[in-house]
Amino acid sequence: MTKWVYSFGDGKAEGESAMRNLLGGKGANLAEMSNLGLPVPPGFTITTEVCTAYYDNYQTYPDGLKDEVKAALEQVGAITGRGFGDSEKPLLVSVRSGARASMPGMMDTVLNLGLNDETVDALARDADDERFAYDSYRRFITMYSNVVLGVEHHAFEEALDRYKDEKGFSLDTELDAEDWKTLIQTYKKIVREEHGSDFPQGAEDQLWGAIGAVFDSWMIPRAKKYRELNAIPESWGTAVNVQAMVFGNMGDTSATGVAFTRNPSTGESALYGEFLINAQGEDVVAGIRTPQDITEKARLEAKSEKPSMEKAMPDSFAELTRIYGILEKHYRDMQDMEFTIENGKLWMLQTRNGKRTAKAALRIAVELAGEGLISKEEAIRRIEPGSLDQLLHPMIDPDAERTVIATGLPASPGAAVGEIVFNSEDAEAARKAERKCILVRIETSPEDIHGMHAAEGILTTRGGMTSHAAVVARGMGKPCVSGVGSIRIDYKAQTLTVGGKTLKAGDKLTIDGSTGQVIEGEVRMMEPELSGEFAALMEWADAYRTMKVRTNADTPTDARTARNFGAEGIGLCRTEHMFFEGDRIVAVREMILADDAEGRKAALAKIEPYQTDDFVELFMIMSGLPVTIRLLDPPLHEFLPHGDEDVREFAETVGVPEERIRARLKELKETNPMLGFRGCRLAIAYPEIAEMQARAILKAAAKAAEETSKPVTPEIMVPLVFTKAEFDIVKAAIDREAKKLGDTVAYQVGTMIELPRAALRSGEIAESAEFFSYGTNDLTQTALGISRDDAGTFLGAYTKAGIIPADPFVTIDRDGVGELVRISAERGRAKRQGIKLGICGEHGGDPASIAFCQEVGLDYVSCSPFRVPIARLAAAQAALGDGGKDG
Amino acid sequence: MTKWVYSFGDGKAEGESAMRNLLGGKGANLAEMSNLGLPVPPGFTITTEVCTAYYDNYQTYPDGLKDEVKAALEQVGAITGRGFGDSEKPLLVSVRSGARASMPGMMDTVLNLGLNDETVDALARDADDERFAYDSYRRFITMYSNVVLGVEHHAFEEALDRYKDEKGFSLDTELDAEDWKTLIQTYKKIVREEHGSDFPQGAEDQLWGAIGAVFDSWMIPRAKKYRELNAIPESWGTAVNVQAMVFGNMGDTSATGVAFTRNPSTGESALYGEFLINAQGEDVVAGIRTPQDITEKARLEAKSEKPSMEKAMPDSFAELTRIYGILEKHYRDMQDMEFTIENGKLWMLQTRNGKRTAKAALRIAVELAGEGLISKEEAIRRIEPGSLDQLLHPMIDPDAERTVIATGLPASPGAAVGEIVFNSEDAEAARKAERKCILVRIETSPEDIHGMHAAEGILTTRGGMTSHAAVVARGMGKPCVSGVGSIRIDYKAQTLTVGGKTLKAGDKLTIDGSTGQVIEGEVRMMEPELSGEFAALMEWADAYRTMKVRTNADTPTDARTARNFGAEGIGLCRTEHMFFEGDRIVAVREMILADDAEGRKAALAKIEPYQTDDFVELFMIMSGLPVTIRLLDPPLHEFLPHGDEDVREFAETVGVPEERIRARLKELKETNPMLGFRGCRLAIAYPEIAEMQARAILKAAAKAAEETSKPVTPEIMVPLVFTKAEFDIVKAAIDREAKKLGDTVAYQVGTMIELPRAALRSGEIAESAEFFSYGTNDLTQTALGISRDDAGTFLGAYTKAGIIPADPFVTIDRDGVGELVRISAERGRAKRQGIKLGICGEHGGDPASIAFCQEVGLDYVSCSPFRVPIARLAAAQAALGDGGKDG
């Protein structure tokens, strides 16, 4: 027969912390503390299986449950020397929910259960404190009526306020036992009116009412929503913990509090927390009274005049210190504890691994490893790689006030403050005038690169997590909030409007790229500082990981940033960004407007020296590390001027009729540019472009090798291949150029696998290609048929509705895109043993995707510079796998 | 040791027709005819392996070849009683190339080889005809110098003309032996001057010169180009045939001719051909003299006054008739024969399966089967399915003159004549005025459907074989030429310009959608007529095929046409086309402009009755056959007015501010609409659309079933699914509507597999989906990353350069898209045994793709109405497979 109830208390327990799935987090840890001999009020846990059975059977309880609860209650009574519902020595209990994972939104707690018109007197007698007893009773009625009977809180509050007004009281503490008695009558009347029947007097009725309320709260909309957002299965269910009451409100030798074994903000190894004398648990949370510090040190730092627990209750403080040591050693992690002191005796009500900031997590993990409590592997596993982002970017001071006027997608982390500008020219002008600015655009295009460089941060009203703005901003490490659909931009008026509010160019704006918030005005910022713990953890991670971490970098700044963050080469250098810089965009446009190969060659000849210098600089920065350079990829129309004004200006600059530019624009216009004339299709139609780039790369490699005395082996990458023949044509052109240059530089030619067909034909392609780099952005677009520029209209709704588990542009779609990568890797390796495999899509910086890369056995991941540390840690975690995980 | 030379003649041969790969087509058939005991001048074939060896070894001949040739020549000498180079009884030979496949562009023939200053006299003595001998010699010098030595033909022609002028001759026949002798001296001088050395006198030098010329011609650009276009591997090589000369130019008892065993234009079973008395083979081809008919019947029909061979040479005619009977029985196909009559004796120089028109092919195949010469299976195999197109559409009279002003893609077969109109409104106006017109557009959009209906044919200057214009035109069975890049359209001026020529609206234009030609003015047309043979062959095909053939039909007209062509249901009804018709486009736009679900529902309520009627009509026409209806698929912006004028007009019509329409247009604008907010994404965002369609389908099915007394089981198809969850949501909505209607109609819900991820996840999707239809158009776009609207810029170059074997939108890409279909079919069947599988992309009407569908085991193919007969035949051929193929 299934056991439904697990008892604990008196230095022993039927459960233990490993039984979290059955007993919930709270129940498992109460059992564990009992087993450790710590002072835990006795009680029992009704298992999560009861919850499941309850819902499987039309909200009825399984057979035997009532008997087991009764027996368990009797055992608690035996330990405490009291009886549940007993009119002489009544046993009062708390009833708390406790799911496997912490779940806000559900019914939380009912305290003082078991009180009724009879037992309240017994409690008064027993405690020799009538006010305490009736205070407890009115608390119980309020709480129970609210969470179990569904009577609104404010009904009781209004009655209380009215009473205080009548009596001329201002504080609750001014009410005495008689006052509470009077009010209790009023409360009972309220219950009768609102609920339709009397407040239950039977202790057993009360108990089953509370248990039912906990189970019912598992299915309320808020709880469902939370589970949906956090991918918690409904089938897990919640447990219910019933525990003998201990009273923190029994006068000045009683108290209640919460404490952390280490500082959850900084990670400092010191007891940290607060407590309230003569109070029950909910008073700490309610914030009616200001709690006191636990340690004297904290009191001094906070300049508080209220005594610390260390001073006020030295015995209890010593006991808490003893227990904290035991718990941290036992759980090998920072603990978040709840306790109550009843007449000088300390009782533990809860312990769990404490939540902490990224900074604290890092320090705690490294120090626990230093203290020998956990291994280095475990320290590596303890840090959520994505959380490192908080440490690398400026952030808004968490204590600062924010006037959030809109929320978009958290497209590139970090926060920025500046004046609003609506175009890239103004951004550059502001930069020159040393004024900080935020570039606000409907969307950005490659022509905005210089403006994005100049701005502190970028805000767009269209586009998703992988829109142009988002991708480029992440590459630059600049904060970006994208797709803020609620903001309307009027370029002409130079204003933005949101929720009836209009801001104009020059107004101050703050954006938080980590949360997607757009904030009016200037908010206080915090600059990032990288601690010694950060360096230590990164070093450990590097020792364990098996995949290399490269960076996607197009500029020397990117490359240097990435090197500082530990990048081991460049996995993707997009040469198109170079084409927009300075004067060369003019030559690029001349090339596009040329009528024949000769004209194109003449224009390319102007670009070649710049391009060569670009590569020399990158190779020098990378100093012998591998550098993958992708040949020109985007459709040519991206390089032409588009607006009437721009066309006119460019026509004047180069002395070409406007008509000609417009005609070419028309020719190059595409219905679906993503699937158009780009990638190696350009190299095949206009081989002179690829030839120029190949020459520039090879010459630069030779020069950099000479200057650094380190051999440079560039990896030339052919984009958008779907069949071997395309690759062969482009490779042949590259090889010809190398031959013309005397074959002096070793180089590799490989391809991006970014189309489903390329993934399927990887066997053949690997006959010629020396490496593959998975371009999972485009592979996602094509495999799922989703344009990332347009996905905003439905993708959010898709993830929200659970149609897909996550944004496939953020975390790789294992079942679709992932299978294509797997097939490709298998077929590629079968044909060319040990072929170098990497990933250079946005997924290269996403921990969940990095774990997938490890499974498939890629050689490296490549990500934007600011994600390099994240990738290093994620790669280490992926290499360590789940085996031996002890968290 | 490899045998390089195969002899034939004198009633026997070393080769046979089955050795076509080794001996080439001509050589194999010469051997076969010898074996059959037919009169073939003796000779030998130098194998194709010699050609391969020649190129593998830097253009040198393999060891032993010279000896084998010598021995073979001696054998020919022995049979003819002559000696090669002999000055008394010289053996003269012809040297002809002969590849495995007929290959225009290569060196063809050298006749009279072996003649020189000495042997010419012997020939004169032997024939007792000096003029004949010198005529032969001058022919030989001209031909050899031209094809072997590379001396331009006109040099000789000019000398001949000059000589005739001097002598006052007008015809060649006026020249006597002495004249030829004088000219031969001039010819030799020309050779010396042009070629740099004397005309070779040694017979053996002549022979090896000619053999070398044949092999060398295998690699000339024209030959390479032809192979490229016809997918003939270079490795096949050509054979060389050396054969004793027989002379048709030995006076009036000699002649030469070509004959077909059946009429190659009509297929009529009657000897058909022409001949020339006292002539050599090249004279027939050269067209200097008008040839005479072979049969008396033909002479009478042609009203020729020159006697037929039947009358003029009755013995030879009888012999030819005898041989024709033998050959046709032997080869079991219509033969194309070459013969020469030397002094009354008929010699066969060649036989091969004759080329024929589609109409003739059909009649011949059916009649051969009727005669018991071939089986029905063989008759089915003999017809190229694509050739049926010629029979189903009007075509340009092949004898009519054409002034081709441009050539585009043959996007939809058939020809059309009409006056030029530049927009759909003008097309409709012309139609109303009963004037035929050709709709000329840069590209078409769904708004042009009514104009396309009104026009006789469509011409676009942009877009490929699967552009909107092409797809819709094929669906309508209207001729279309697409992507005519050389034509510039000026909508404002109402003109089109091409090659310096300007045509204006109202000018007559003819387009040939079978060839892609655009022709100025009005050209004579021929209407299609479907023969009894067509019906017979279709019936046989139906008996053998295992796949069903359905049609893609959106309108009653399409559905009726397809039914007439034998369609067995509708595989794809695109409901979006219905949304454009008549007044309902106004309601559709109201729906798109609505602010909320209620507004959309109100607009949809107006559309529902129309939509229901649409479906009733389709179900009635299909009378119980399966009908697959796809839910609304295209992005919503396609339905909104776009041009300023249209927006203004629509705004006035419905009384909505222009601004609102523009705003919505902006909202719906997409960078890559192909990968955007469409397909089931619409159904998920706006369930009311799918609900309305489901109701209309189910109500219509009930009504049609009642009226026809045949059960209608509609197949409702959810488009653009990439994950099961999407499908489930839409299916649930459909099921809900069915329930509301009382679940009175049986229906199936399935999905289009048109995204790579859907193909990969087919196992899961098949858990819910009752059928799959492969949308290989979109699957090709996504798997290869090619937008079919934009592919024109590079796809042509890709097929031309052999990067891909064929346009992947025409013939399915087996290696990429094909593998996805295979994977999907396997996984789908593994989960749902016997799941119904079909194809509804353009590939469903392409024979090569249909063969693929058979391999994968699809249940049906669906294609545009006019391709239904092609698909029926192709499906039969696919079912028959290659086994037992005897052609």
Interface residues (C-beta under 8 A of the other chain):
Chain A: E670 T671 N672 P673 M674 L675 G676 F677 G679 R681 I684 A685 L720 F722 T723 A725 E726 I729 E754 L755 P756 R757 L760 R761 D778 Q781 T782 A783 L784 G785 I786 S787 D789 D790 T793 F794 A797 Y798 A801 G802 I803 I804 D813 D815 G816 V817 E819 L820
Chain B: E670 T671 N672 P673 M674 L675 G676 F677 G679 R681 I684 A685 L720 F722 T723 A725 E726 I729 E754 L755 P756 R757 L760 R761 D778 Q781 T782 A783 L784 G785 I786 S787 D789 D790 T793 F794 A797 Y798 A801 G802 I803 I804 D813 D815 G816 V817 E819 L820
